[in-house]
Amino acid sequence: MHRLISIDPGHKKCGMLLVDLDKCIVLDGKVVEKNSVIELITSWQDSSQFHEIVLGNGTSSTYWENILRRFAPITFVEEKGSTLLARNRYWELWPPNYWLHWLPRGLMLPPDNLDAVAALVLLERHLNKKFSWPGPINFKTWHAQ
């Protein structure tokens, strides 16, 4: 089983995913406060081995590179435009209900924290393939316990 982590880095919070490459599926995805990133990675490492971290090359990526390199090799991915792509990708994964699907996608705003979906966009851009994300997404920012 091949797994990796994808991170859309930020100053205050990060979008994070753990994916199964063989099944092209998102196993877990969260928006995480900056001070909780290492704890989440450690918990993912305890439950399943991953062999790579895909990291967006934008906001604070140098800061995160220095911290994350002890967990796995890091591959940088172009982050430009990922927020707009995340908005469209959100509606592909979770189509709007009957009444909203008549509106043009540009007028529909998904929930606030799309950072985890942006991490998915970075990963899909890097691997040039689409992943499924079963179940609902939790947009509340994850805090370390």
C-alpha positions as CSV (number, residue, x, y, z in Angstrom):
1,M,0.0,0.0,0.0
2,H,1.5,3.3,-1.1
3,R,0.5,6.4,0.8
4,L,1.6,10.0,0.8
5,I,0.7,13.3,2.4
6,S,-0.2,16.4,0.5
7,I,0.0,19.8,2.2
8,D,-1.2,23.2,1.1
9,P,1.0,25.3,3.5
10,G,0.0,28.5,5.2
11,H,1.1,30.9,7.9
12,K,-1.8,30.1,10.3
13,K,-3.3,26.9,8.9
14,C,-2.6,24.2,6.4
15,G,-4.7,21.9,4.3
16,M,-3.5,18.3,4.7
17,L,-4.4,15.0,3.1
18,L,-3.4,11.4,3.6
19,V,-4.0,9.4,0.4
20,D,-3.8,5.9,-0.9
21,L,-2.0,6.0,-4.2
22,D,-3.0,2.4,-5.2
23,K,-6.7,3.1,-4.8
24,C,-6.6,6.8,-5.8
25,I,-8.6,7.7,-2.7
26,V,-8.3,10.3,0.1
27,L,-8.1,8.5,3.4
28,D,-8.2,11.6,5.6
29,G,-8.3,15.3,4.9
30,K,-8.2,18.2,7.4
31,V,-7.6,21.9,7.7
32,V,-5.0,22.1,10.5
33,E,-3.7,24.9,12.7
34,K,0.0,25.6,12.2
35,N,0.9,24.3,15.7
36,S,-1.0,21.0,15.2
37,V,0.6,20.0,11.8
38,I,3.3,17.8,13.4
39,E,0.9,16.1,15.7
40,L,-1.4,15.1,12.8
41,I,1.5,13.9,10.7
42,T,2.8,11.8,13.7
43,S,-0.7,10.3,14.2
44,W,-0.9,9.4,10.5
45,Q,2.6,7.9,10.7
46,D,1.6,5.7,13.6
47,S,-1.4,4.4,11.8
48,S,0.0,4.0,8.3
49,Q,3.4,4.5,6.6
50,F,3.7,7.1,3.9
51,H,6.7,7.5,1.6
52,E,6.5,11.1,0.4
53,I,5.2,14.6,1.3
54,V,3.9,16.8,-1.5
55,L,4.2,20.4,-0.5
56,G,2.9,23.5,-2.2
57,N,5.8,25.9,-3.1
58,G,4.0,29.1,-2.0
59,T,3.3,30.6,1.3
60,S,5.8,29.6,4.0
61,S,6.9,26.5,2.1
62,T,10.6,27.0,3.1
63,Y,9.5,27.1,6.8
64,W,7.6,23.8,6.4
65,E,10.4,22.1,4.4
66,N,12.8,22.5,7.3
67,I,10.3,21.0,9.7
68,L,8.9,18.2,7.5
69,R,12.0,16.7,5.9
70,R,12.5,14.5,8.9
71,F,9.3,12.6,8.1
72,A,9.7,11.8,4.4
73,P,11.2,13.2,1.2
74,I,9.5,16.3,0.0
75,T,8.3,17.1,-3.5
76,F,7.4,20.7,-4.2
77,V,4.4,21.4,-6.5
78,E,3.4,24.7,-8.1
79,E,0.8,26.3,-5.9
80,K,-0.3,29.1,-8.3
81,G,-4.0,29.1,-9.0
82,S,-4.7,26.2,-6.6
83,T,-7.3,28.2,-4.6
84,L,-9.5,28.8,-7.7
85,L,-9.1,25.2,-8.8
86,A,-10.0,24.0,-5.3
87,R,-13.3,25.8,-5.6
88,N,-14.2,24.0,-8.8
89,R,-12.9,20.7,-7.5
90,Y,-15.1,21.0,-4.4
91,W,-18.2,21.1,-6.6
92,E,-17.0,18.1,-8.6
93,L,-16.6,16.1,-5.4
94,W,-19.7,17.3,-3.7
95,P,-22.2,18.5,-6.3
96,P,-24.7,21.1,-5.2
97,N,-28.2,20.1,-4.3
98,Y,-31.0,20.2,-6.9
99,W,-31.8,23.9,-6.5
100,L,-28.2,25.1,-6.5
101,H,-27.1,23.1,-9.5
102,W,-28.9,25.5,-11.8
103,L,-26.7,28.4,-10.7
104,P,-23.4,29.0,-12.7
105,R,-20.5,27.5,-10.7
106,G,-18.8,30.9,-10.5
107,L,-21.7,32.2,-8.4
108,M,-21.7,29.4,-5.9
109,L,-19.3,29.7,-3.0
110,P,-18.3,26.5,-1.2
111,P,-17.7,26.5,2.6
112,D,-14.9,28.7,3.9
113,N,-11.9,26.4,4.5
114,L,-11.0,24.9,1.1
115,D,-7.3,24.4,2.2
116,A,-7.7,20.6,2.3
117,V,-9.2,20.6,-1.2
118,A,-6.3,22.8,-2.3
119,A,-4.0,20.1,-1.0
120,L,-5.9,17.7,-3.2
121,V,-5.5,19.9,-6.2
122,L,-1.8,20.1,-5.6
123,L,-1.5,16.3,-5.4
124,E,-3.6,15.8,-8.5
125,R,-1.5,18.3,-10.4
126,H,1.6,16.6,-9.3
127,L,0.5,13.0,-10.2
128,N,-1.7,14.1,-13.2
129,K,-4.7,11.9,-12.0
130,K,-7.9,12.4,-10.0
131,F,-8.6,11.1,-6.6
132,S,-11.9,10.2,-5.0
133,W,-12.9,11.6,-1.6
134,P,-15.6,9.4,-0.1
135,G,-17.8,10.9,2.6
136,P,-18.3,14.5,3.7
137,I,-15.5,16.9,4.4
138,N,-15.1,18.5,7.8
139,F,-14.2,22.2,7.3
140,K,-13.6,23.0,10.9
141,T,-10.0,23.6,11.7
142,W,-8.4,20.6,13.4
143,H,-6.7,21.2,16.8
144,A,-4.2,19.0,18.5
145,Q,-5.8,17.1,21.5
